Amino acid sequence: MEIPFPKWHTAIFRRRSRRRFDSTELESSLLARLQTICREFRPFPQARAELATRSPDKVFKGVIGNYGKIKGAPAFIAFIGNMDDTHIQEKVGYLGEGIILEATAMDLNTCWVAGFFRPKVAASLVGTSKNERILSVTPVGHATEEWTLEERIMTGFGLTHQRKPLTELVTGLDEAELPHWMKSALEAARLAPSAVNRQPWRFSVEPHSITVSVDSPMFTFGISKRLDCGIAMLHIEVAALDCGIQGKWEFLQAPQVARFRIAGGEQSR
């Protein structure tokens, strides 16, 4: 399917992670739309998403005991990758963020969860094939109107939505030289969610391309930084498309992740 970039670009600025839901079952029309996006948004054959409405509370665990646990969600979506693919982490991040932005556009709430869920329980509910692994999940539903104290603590009373300035993240062209589409793409990437708000992505910009890299090869909380970078990749492409710019991704070797090159752009030497 083609990326519905206008509504996904808007959703980038609206999305917030939520952990408390009102337990209301989703309407059949909403479930059907979620099923459709999970089935049709398959940018990479090695990555897929599955919606489940059975026993979602059993999938999530807290940071310590029940602290930080997702509660009350009527459904969850599992993001699944074939581990034979060396770029599967970034591909799953890209895939999953597209589905999360679609859910946001549907006025549903979500939360990327990669470290504090039960993979075996999730796999028993959605099914996985040989060499597949559930790399992350998200609850999906209607969040409670009020943020709970625990949610506020988990998000640092809003601090986790703070982002590093682009001056810390971008190398290459001077800011004054950046074309409009590139400024929009980098700002969208800057707003991407990441585990514990670590913001591990770095961007090297040339006149016709943006290269995404990780800040260091170290895992934190057992979660791949390349998955976070895949989320930022989706944001880059969505914003570029909304500026009328098309491009393609080229996957790279560590510590680089991928390069987005616009159509007709020549590689700088």
N, C-alpha and C positions, 0 to 999 in steps of 0.2 A: 504494500500500500504506500501511497505517497504521504509524506509527512504533512499534517494539517497545521502548517507553521503559524498562521495568525493566532489561532486559539492557544497553541502550545507556548508561543512566545509570551502571550499575556499570562498564562498559567505559571510561568517561571517566577514572575513577580508576586503571585498570589500564594504560592505553595508554602505551607508551614507544616512541620512534623507534629503530629498529635498522637497521644498514647491512651487517651480515655475516650471511650465511645459510649453512645447511649443505648446500645444493644438492640436498637430497632432493626428488624430485618429489612434488607434492601428490596425495593420494588422489583418485580419481575422484569420491567422494562430496563432498569438500571443494570441488573444482572446480565441481561441479554447484550447490552452495549459493552459491558466489561468482557464478556465471553468473546464478542466480536473482535475487540481490539487485541485481546490475547491471541486470538487465532490469526488475525490478519497482519499484525505488526510483527513481521519476522525478517528484520533486515539481515540477519545472519542465520544460516541453517543450523548452526551448532548451538544456538541459544533460543530458549523458548520460555513462555510464561503459562502458568496454569492457575485458574481461579478455583478456590475451594470454599464451600460454605459449611462444611461439617467440622465441628469441634475446634474452631480457630483458637480459643483460649488455651488449649492444650499445647499449641505450637510455641507459645511465647514464654520466656522465663525472664526473671529480673536480673539486674546486675548483682544484687545480693539478696537471695531469697526472692521475695515478690517485689522488692523495691525496683522501680523503673519498668515493671512489667506492663505490656499492652493488655488492656482490660476492656471487655464489652464489645469488641469488634465482631460484627456478624459474618465477616468473610475475610479471607486473606488471599494474596496472590504470591505464588512461588516463582522465583526466577531461577531457571535451571540451565546449566551449561554442560556441554560435553568436554570433559577434562583432557581429551586427546588434542584439543586445539590450544596452542601455546598463547593465543590472544583471547582466551575465553573470558577472562575477568573483565576486560574493557568492553567486550561485546555484550556481556550480561548487564553491565552498568548502563550502556547505551540503550539497550532494549528496555530494561526495567524503568528507566527514567521517562521514556516515551509513554509507557503505560501509566506511570504515576501522573504525568502531566495531563494525560487524557482524563484520568479520574478527577484531578483537580478541576479541569474544565467542566466536569459533570457536577461540580459542587460537592464532591466527596473528599474525605480526609484520608491521609495515608501517613506512613512513617517508614523510611528505609530501616530495615533491621537485618544486620549481617552477622553480628556476634552473639546475640542473646536470644536465640531461638533453638528449637529442638529439630535438627535436620531429619532424624529418623522418623519422628512423628509426622513432620510435614511430608516426607516422602511416602509414608503409608497412606496419606490422604490424597495425594495428587498423582503418585506413580512416577518412577524414574526408570530409565533403561540402563543397560550396561555402560559404564564409564561416565554416566551422567551424575551430577551433584547439584543439590540446591545451594546456591551461593548466597542467596538473600531472599527475604520475604518482606511483604508489606501488609499490615492490616488495611482494610478498606471499609469505609462506612461513614456514618455521621458522628462527628465528635461531639462531646458534651459542649453546651454553649459556653460554660465557664471553664477556664483553665484551672485544674486542680493545683494545690500547693506542690504536690509531687512533680507534676509536669513542669511547673515553674522552676523548681530546683533542678530537674533534669536538663532544662534548657538554659540554666544560668540566668533566669529571669530575663530572657530575651538575648543574652549575650551570644548564644550559639548562632544567631542569624547575623552577627557581625562578620564582616569579611575583610581580609587583608586588602590593602590598596593595590591597584594594578602595578604601581611602581615596584612593589616587592615580588610580583609574579611574572612580569614581562621583560624580556630582553629582545634586542634587535633594533627595529626602527624606533626613532624618537616618537613620542606621543604626537607631536605636531605633524608627523608624516603619515600617521595612520589614516587610511580611508574610512569613511563613515561605517561601512559594513563591518570592518575589522574592530572598530571601537565598540559597536553594538554586540558583536560576537564575544569579545573579551569580557565585556560587562556581564553578559548572560552567563558565561563560564564562571566568572567570579562568584555568582550567586548560587552555584550548584551545591547541593548538600553533600556532606562527606562525614565519615565516621568520626565521632567526637569533634566535629568541626575542624579537623586537622588541615583541610585545604592543601592537599599534597601536590597539586598540579602546578607546573611551571610552563610558561608559554614563550616560545621563540618565534618572532614574527619577521617575515620577509614580505616584499611587496605583494606577492600573490599567495601566501600560505601562512598557516599557523601550525607550529609543531608543539604537541603536548608531551611533556615529560613528567616524571615523578621527582620530588625533591630529594628522596633517598630511597634505597632499596629495602629499608627496614619495614617489616610488618608492625602494626600496633593493634592491640586487641585481637590479633589473629585474623585481621581483615586486610585483604589486598588493597594497596593504594591504587592499583591499576583499575579496580572496579570503580573507585571514586572518579578516576580520570575518564572512564567511559561515560559517566554521568555528565561531566563537563563537556565531553565531545558532542553529545547530543545537544546541549545548550548552544554550543558554537554553531552547529549546522542549522538549528532552528532559527537563530537570530540572523544568520547570513541569508537564509531563504526569505525571511521576512523583509530583508533589504534588497531582494531581487537578485541575490548572488547564489549561484549553484557551484558545488564543488564535490570532490571525492576524497575519501579517507584512504591513506596508505598506512598499514600497520608496520611498526618499526621495532627494533630490538631495544631491550633495556639499556640505559634508564629512560630512553625515549619510548613513547607509547604509540603515537600516530601523528600523521601530518595531514591537515586539511588543505588541499590545493584547489583554488577556484578554477573553473573551466577556462581554458585558454592561457592559464598562468604558466610561465616558464620557471623552471627550477633555478634558483640563484646558485652560482658557483663561487 
